[in-house]
């Protein structure tokens, strides 16, 4: 049985589902949805009009959290801890990852320097909290890759792009976080969760935001050209901008 994942090229929530499916060795196909021109058939299976949606034997599951839990309950190679308390705590950190994505969206959409600086502060605080939570790594829970890692792979992907625009200091001094980021970037399921066109698509999306960040990008043409030419095997970015869940 092949599962079907309704996708968007820049959606980090789609990436969560794709990473989980890959880690579990599940056969699946992806269909890219134009969220600016949603087809009626997609709206019929996605009540909120968002990606991802997973279809299984003619039935549909919307919202990434629901998809991840369904996969945990129906597929092998669990990515949640066996212990109920630890599992519940991991679910909390998954929500923390979603909150971090919201701050990232605010960072790249901020219209002025003050709002931009505020989001830098918020993001730095979140990663400081993670720094205190992490152990010896390389992953969130040590040697075992979990759903928390699947969630933060797309989070860290943004910073491959941000780092080419400037040094914003968000991850400065957070050595455990940096080690975690590197381990996730090297994980095949995380690396392959986006297409080869991802870097170009992300740059176009960010440049069109007319935000403080896009102004910095416009003033740093060399970085733009360098990223556009960068190999996508390490491709690590995305956007909560396109409707996603």
Secondary structure as UniProt FT lines:
FT   STRAND          3..7
FT   TURN            9..10
FT   HELIX           12..23
FT   TURN            24..25
FT   STRAND          28..32
FT   TURN            35..36
FT   HELIX           40..45
FT   TURN            47..48
FT   STRAND          53..56
FT   TURN            57..58
FT   STRAND          59..62
FT   HELIX           64..74
FT   HELIX           84..109
FT   HELIX           113..133
FT   TURN            140..141
FT   HELIX           147..165
FT   TURN            170..173
FT   HELIX           175..186
FT   HELIX           188..191
FT   TURN            192..193
FT   TURN            196..197
FT   HELIX           198..207
FT   TURN            208..209
FT   HELIX           212..218
FT   HELIX           221..228
FT   HELIX           232..234
//
